[in-house]
Amino acid sequence: MADFLTLIPPEEARELLLSKVISSPVVKAEVDLLHALGRVSAEDILAPHPLPNFPRSTVDGFAVHARDTYGAAESMPAYLKLVGEVPMGDRPPLGIHSGEAMVIHTGGMVPEGADAIVMLEYVQQSRGEEIEVNRAAAIGENVILVGEDVVEGQVILAKGVKIRPAEIGGLAAFGISRLRVAKKVRVGLISSGDEVVPSAGDIRLGQVRDINSYSLAALIELSGGEPILYGIVPDHIDDLRSVTARALHECDVVLITAGSSASTRDMTAQVIDQIGVPGVLVHGINTKPGKPTILGVCDGKAVLGLPGNPVSALVNGMLFVVPLIEKLLGLPSGKPQATVPATLTVNLASQAGREDWQPVKLVAGKEGWLAAPIFGKSNLIFTLASADGLICIPPDSTGIGAGEQVDVYLI
């Protein structure tokens, strides 16, 4: 077992953990398109046809031969014969020839022979079936060509992509109503501590409600995992070992949130060492909050011991659990996280050699966003609940001064 407080830089600890976890081939599940949001694609999907599969107008106007409008101006309009109207949702009744025009609406199919659309505001009805065009149109103007968005056979959704609303809309455009995605990563959650009681119901003085099971379960769901709650285990090593072994058998990842005392941390580390190999990899991360974090791998599966303090547990869940889930889902590593540039409002001190994560609130300023730190101990969950994001003070720094630009990692 690794010695506690042999502190490892978080980046090094994360790389070590991910390198020891065995990534099995992604298990596929089939879902309806409406239930695919946030899931990860399990295979490449190819376009069954071009999109659009017919030339379409992007405006309300008149389909024309562009060459018939060359030189047209308000002082010298081009005169064209109006021969009909394109019905929406159907083929044009006929094509057009030189000197002719046809009424067309946005999204309508461009009739055969036409190669441009003149916008409605540049056309006047002159007499009978004749129109005046007072602006020249270029070939292809206001027309979406066949396959301009997607060509037939193109990969429209690659394997290993987290599906967003745009991807769902794109698949719907091809009539794809079901698709194969990576099966959710099962993450077992165990809370331990004699003082911890279920969130629902009454509590006595000296007891605390289970926060971590709920906050971590939400983080897991948001990251594409499936949280499996194993309840609260008292501070007895045999009980913790039994429940953890069962969770390890049934899940892909196991998280244990333990109390803050050294004895409970040591008990978690002992259990991780006893239920699989190699056991504990890291016992102590050089970061704040979350220094007591334990990272282990048991027979290819990650087993983590997170601090009992809710802020520490959640922040380190973001640092270590989310990358684990992403790896097991087949997502590419190293994708940048959404940040907002902001100006720090007060001085923040830090211990050299330690990575600090500070909750902040974003406040609108005259020249952009301001990052106002929210100070509080790591056992106060509303320190994090009232924050918009976190800023990172790197280990090679002793702090950040007021007025400096920072990147706020949105949470």
Rosetta blueprint (number, residue, H / E / L):
1 M L
2 A L
3 D L
4 F L
5 L L
6 T L
7 L L
8 I E
9 P L
10 P H
11 E H
12 E H
13 A H
14 R H
15 E H
16 L H
17 L H
18 L H
19 S H
20 K H
21 V L
22 I L
23 S L
24 S L
25 P L
26 V L
27 V L
28 K E
29 A E
30 E E
31 V E
32 D E
33 L H
34 L H
35 H H
36 A L
37 L L
38 G L
39 R L
40 V E
41 S E
42 A L
43 E L
44 D L
45 I E
46 L E
47 A L
48 P L
49 H L
50 P L
51 L E
52 P L
53 N L
54 F L
55 P L
56 R E
57 S E
58 T L
59 V L
60 D L
61 G E
62 F E
63 A E
64 V E
65 H L
66 A H
67 R H
68 D H
69 T H
70 Y L
71 G L
72 A L
73 A E
74 E L
75 S L
76 M E
77 P L
78 A E
79 Y E
80 L E
81 K E
82 L E
83 V E
84 G E
85 E E
86 V L
87 P L
88 M L
89 G L
90 D L
91 R L
92 P L
93 P L
94 L L
95 G L
96 I L
97 H L
98 S L
99 G L
100 E E
101 A E
102 M E
103 V E
104 I E
105 H L
106 T L
107 G L
108 G L
109 M E
110 V L
111 P L
112 E L
113 G L
114 A L
115 D L
116 A E
117 I E
118 V E
119 M E
120 L H
121 E H
122 Y H
123 V E
124 Q E
125 Q E
126 S E
127 R E
128 G L
129 E L
130 E E
131 I E
132 E E
133 V E
134 N L
135 R L
136 A L
137 A L
138 A L
139 I L
140 G L
141 E L
142 N L
143 V E
144 I E
145 L L
146 V L
147 G L
148 E L
149 D L
150 V E
151 V L
152 E L
153 G L
154 Q L
155 V E
156 I E
157 L E
158 A L
159 K L
160 G L
161 V L
162 K E
163 I L
164 R L
165 P H
166 A H
167 E H
168 I H
169 G H
170 G H
171 L H
172 A H
173 A H
174 F L
175 G L
176 I L
177 S L
178 R E
179 L E
180 R E
181 V E
182 A E
183 K L
184 K L
185 V E
186 R E
187 V E
188 G E
189 L E
190 I E
191 S E
192 S E
193 G L
194 D L
195 E L
196 V E
197 V E
198 P L
199 S L
200 A L
201 G L
202 D L
203 I L
204 R L
205 L L
206 G L
207 Q L
208 V E
209 R E
210 D L
211 I L
212 N H
213 S H
214 Y H
215 S H
216 L H
217 A H
218 A H
219 L H
220 I H
221 E H
222 L H
223 S L
224 G L
225 G E
226 E E
227 P E
228 I E
229 L E
230 Y E
231 G E
232 I E
233 V E
234 P L
235 D L
236 H L
237 I H
238 D H
239 D H
240 L H
241 R H
242 S H
243 V H
244 T H
245 A H
246 R H
247 A H
248 L H
249 H H
250 E H
251 C L
252 D L
253 V E
254 V E
255 L E
256 I E
257 T E
258 A L
259 G L
260 S L
261 S L
262 A H
263 S H
264 T H
265 R H
266 D H
267 M H
268 T H
269 A H
270 Q H
271 V H
272 I H
273 D H
274 Q H
275 I H
276 G L
277 V L
278 P E
279 G E
280 V E
281 L E
282 V E
283 H E
284 G L
285 I E
286 N L
287 T E
288 K E
289 P L
290 G L
291 K L
292 P L
293 T L
294 I E
295 L E
296 G E
297 V E
298 C E
299 D L
300 G L
301 K E
302 A E
303 V E
304 L E
305 G E
306 L E
307 P L
308 G L
309 N L
310 P H
311 V H
312 S H
313 A H
314 L H
315 V H
316 N H
317 G H
318 M H
319 L H
320 F H
321 V H
322 V H
323 P H
324 L H
325 I H
326 E H
327 K H
328 L H
329 L H
330 G L
331 L L
332 P L
333 S L
334 G L
335 K L
336 P L
337 Q L
338 A L
339 T E
340 V E
341 P E
342 A E
343 T E
344 L E
345 T L
346 V L
347 N L
348 L E
349 A E
350 S L
351 Q L
352 A L
353 G L
354 R L
355 E E
356 D E
357 W E
358 Q E
359 P E
360 V E
361 K E
362 L E
363 V E
364 A E
365 G E
366 K L
367 E L
368 G E
369 W E
370 L E
371 A E
372 A E
373 P E
374 I L
375 F L
376 G L
377 K L
378 S L
379 N L
380 L L
381 I L
382 F H
383 T H
384 L H
385 A H
386 S L
387 A L
388 D L
389 G E
390 L E
391 I E
392 C E
393 I E
394 P L
395 P L
396 D L
397 S L
398 T L
399 G E
400 I E
401 G L
402 A L
403 G L
404 E L
405 Q E
406 V E
407 D E
408 V E
409 Y E
410 L E
411 I L
